[in-house]
Amino acid sequence: MIIGVPRERKADERRVAITPDGVRAVTSRGHKVLIETNAGVLSGFTDAEFKSSGAEIAQSLDEVWEKSELLVKVKEPAPEEVKFFRKGQAVFSFLHLAVAPELTKTMVEKGVTGLDYDLVMLEDGRLPILEPMSIIAGKLAIQCGAFALQAHSGGRGILLGGVVGVRPGKVVVVGAGAAGRNAARVAIGTGAEVTVVDVNLSRLTPFTLPPLKARTIFSTPAAIEREIADADLVVGAVLIPGALAPKLISRPMLGSMQKGSVIVDICIDQGGFAESSRPTTISEPTYADSGVVHYCVTNMPALVPRTSTIALTNATLSYIQTIADLGIDGALRKNLPMLRSLTSYQGHLTNSVIGEAVGLPALDEAGRDELVGR
Ligand SMILES: NC(=O)c1ccc[n+]([C@@H]2O[C@H](COP(=O)([O-])OP(=O)(O)OC[C@H]3O[C@@H](n4cnc5c(N)ncnc54)[C@H](O)[C@@H]3O)[C@@H](O)[C@H]2O)c1
């Protein structure tokens, strides 16, 4: 199979979808990897390294899209990539379709096969490709939030860990999955006073005993309102796979927060958990609304592209190999985690949660399974 890897086009995106080691693993099985020139440079991987791992270097974006059966990317296709979509071609990437009705419609209409990293799900419900990116974003959330809390950034001028004789900062983490758990761990490490909120009590249990002791709170609107009122830093890390993030901070709740406090909305890629959240970029990461500093970067792992590119390849490689070895149709029939990631196929939207979010008709699971012949 010919696997194409374009240079990412999203603002400030510095990751690339595969490492030279990943290329070697794929090409050694007899497949071809066509990578756009300089695609890896911002992650510290040169064309020469890719070439010596067996990749072919394409001189343009057109060449990658025109020659490849499978496109492997980091972020959703950019507007300049959409024009290359063709029937039967597959795109394996973070797609975030719940917040992209137009892209969803185009992928369906053009007959592109969409495979969303976010939705690759194992039997136990774990999301093996999203997870490492969420761990990275969670760890970064505290350092980005701490920076935003500094007075020169517009924050309250609070040091999260405090100092002898002075109360530490209060951090509230909403959602204790991969991202939230790691944000909470880092926050505890700084010496901040930490509260972790989730609807799933088993996600809160690790925080009930040292060394990760934090206050654990069951998630209800009233509890969140109480907790954020005197918080310095609030981290949003909730997820309902495929769906828009639930809005857990309403405008009136925002109004009750302290001036100069900070919201880091990690789940902004799914629309954000605060009504006041809107996507920002790494170059311009924050804005103030009602006196609260908002950090809403949709691609936080791009802040540490070397780590993130290696971690992403570690997570995607076995799936890329499966698709390359079995073909797209074979992989969908034989590999259930892969099938769960299917968003569009042969002109149909194949995920009803996304269908609901974007207002388009979609097949249910039974319809999807029949369509792929499983
Ligand atoms: N901005 C970025 O750069 C970036 C990077 C990676 C991940 N993310 C996003 O971070 C979010 C979290 O991802 P994850 O991998 O940690 O997900 P996860 O599934 O591991 O965890 C989500 C948690 O949210 C909890 N939850 C759901 N509804 C809730 C509610 N009403 N109140 C409280 N908790 C609730 C779930 O019980 C679960 O524990 C996702 O939207 C993901 O796309 C963003």
The ligand as a MOL file (V3000), in Angstrom:
LIG
                    3D

  0  0  0     0  0            999 V3000
M  V30 BEGIN CTAB
M  V30 COUNTS 44 48 0 0 0
M  V30 BEGIN ATOM
M  V30 1 N -6.3600 20.5530 23.5190 0
M  V30 2 C -5.5400 19.5650 23.2130 0
M  V30 3 O -4.4750 19.7830 22.6610 0
M  V30 4 C -5.8900 18.1600 23.5930 0
M  V30 5 C -4.9230 17.1480 23.5590 0
M  V30 6 C -5.2860 15.8520 23.9500 0
M  V30 7 C -6.6030 15.5890 24.3540 0
M  V30 8 N -7.4990 16.6080 24.3240 0 CHG=1
M  V30 9 C -8.9030 16.4180 24.7570 0
M  V30 10 O -8.9540 16.2440 26.1670 0
M  V30 11 C -10.2310 15.6850 26.4760 0
M  V30 12 C -10.0670 14.5920 27.5210 0
M  V30 13 O -9.4490 13.4600 26.9260 0
M  V30 14 P -9.0790 12.1750 27.8100 0
M  V30 15 O -8.2690 11.3030 26.9310 0
M  V30 16 O -8.5560 12.5800 29.1250 0 CHG=-1
M  V30 17 O -10.5150 11.5000 27.9790 0
M  V30 18 P -10.8810 10.3130 28.9830 0
M  V30 19 O -12.0000 9.5730 28.3420 0
M  V30 20 O -9.6760 9.5660 29.4120 0
M  V30 21 O -11.4350 11.1120 30.2610 0
M  V30 22 C -12.5820 11.8970 30.2050 0
M  V30 23 C -13.1680 11.9450 31.5980 0
M  V30 24 O -14.2710 12.8710 31.5800 0
M  V30 25 C -15.1900 12.3710 32.5060 0
M  V30 26 N -16.4790 13.0500 32.3310 0
M  V30 27 C -17.3980 12.8920 31.3440 0
M  V30 28 N -18.4590 13.6940 31.5880 0
M  V30 29 C -18.1760 14.3940 32.7270 0
M  V30 30 C -18.8720 15.3700 33.4900 0
M  V30 31 N -20.0900 15.8010 33.1360 0
M  V30 32 N -18.2910 15.8560 34.6230 0
M  V30 33 C -17.0520 15.4200 35.0000 0
M  V30 34 N -16.3620 14.4860 34.3270 0
M  V30 35 C -16.9210 13.9820 33.2060 0
M  V30 36 C -15.2110 10.8720 32.2190 0
M  V30 37 O -15.8190 10.1320 33.2670 0
M  V30 38 C -13.7230 10.6030 32.0870 0
M  V30 39 O -13.1170 10.2300 33.3110 0
M  V30 40 C -10.7980 15.2030 25.1260 0
M  V30 41 O -11.7400 16.1390 24.6500 0
M  V30 42 C -9.5920 15.1820 24.2220 0
M  V30 43 O -9.9250 15.3180 22.8710 0
M  V30 44 C -7.1740 17.8610 23.9380 0
M  V30 END ATOM
M  V30 BEGIN BOND
M  V30 1 1 1 2
M  V30 2 2 2 3
M  V30 3 1 2 4
M  V30 4 1 4 5
M  V30 5 2 4 44
M  V30 6 2 5 6
M  V30 7 1 6 7
M  V30 8 2 7 8
M  V30 9 1 8 9
M  V30 10 1 8 44
M  V30 11 1 9 10
M  V30 12 1 9 42
M  V30 13 1 10 11
M  V30 14 1 11 12
M  V30 15 1 11 40
M  V30 16 1 12 13
M  V30 17 1 13 14
M  V30 18 2 14 15
M  V30 19 1 14 16
M  V30 20 1 14 17
M  V30 21 1 17 18
M  V30 22 2 18 19
M  V30 23 1 18 20
M  V30 24 1 18 21
M  V30 25 1 21 22
M  V30 26 1 22 23
M  V30 27 1 23 24
M  V30 28 1 23 38
M  V30 29 1 24 25
M  V30 30 1 25 26
M  V30 31 1 25 36
M  V30 32 1 26 27
M  V30 33 1 26 35
M  V30 34 2 27 28
M  V30 35 1 28 29
M  V30 36 1 29 30
M  V30 37 2 29 35
M  V30 38 1 30 31
M  V30 39 2 30 32
M  V30 40 1 32 33
M  V30 41 2 33 34
M  V30 42 1 34 35
M  V30 43 1 36 37
M  V30 44 1 36 38
M  V30 45 1 38 39
M  V30 46 1 40 41
M  V30 47 1 40 42
M  V30 48 1 42 43
M  V30 END BOND
M  V30 END CTAB
M  END
